[in-house]
Amino acid sequence: MTEPKAPNAPNAPNAPNAPNAPNAPNTPNSLNAPNTRPWERDYTITQTVVIAETPELRIIDLTLAPGECVPWHLHPDNDDLFLCLRGTFEIREIRATNAERRTVMRALDRHTVPRRVPHTAVNVSPAECEFLIVQGPGRYDFKRLPKLDAERK
């Protein structure tokens, strides 16, 4: 059973963009803090559910509607293991040669994106897709790469 994603209330005291929130952008506490909940401030998708989490490992369940994506980003200290549950989506990565690698994921396919490799997940199909990501081992941090969002659509 999954829980629906709670709406963000920007003016609530614990909202991610509230001035004193731990990951609020451009506040003294947030400049060096890891971005551990990017779906709360950096992008919106159909659903994100944290299934399990420790400081060194996390499992999340994501659902993307047609055309939705997780923005280009990388993780300095952890790998991402993707497992497609239903539907079809693409994992796009930038490798050392600056070449883009696209991996089409279908139900029960697995794929690992190593730490420090820029990547995105994109639903290019006409139906929803759902997948698990096992993140770790290592401290989780989402480093968004907006330049790649603009360059590689």
Beta strands, then each sheet from edge to edge (+ up, - down):
strand 1: 47-53
strand 2: 58-64
strand 3: 69-74
strand 4: 80-86
strand 5: 88-94
strand 6: 100-106
strand 7: 110-113
strand 8: 119-122
strand 9: 129-135
strand 10: 143-144
sheet 1: 1+ 2- 9+ 4- 7+
sheet 2: 6+ 5- 8+ 3- 10+
end
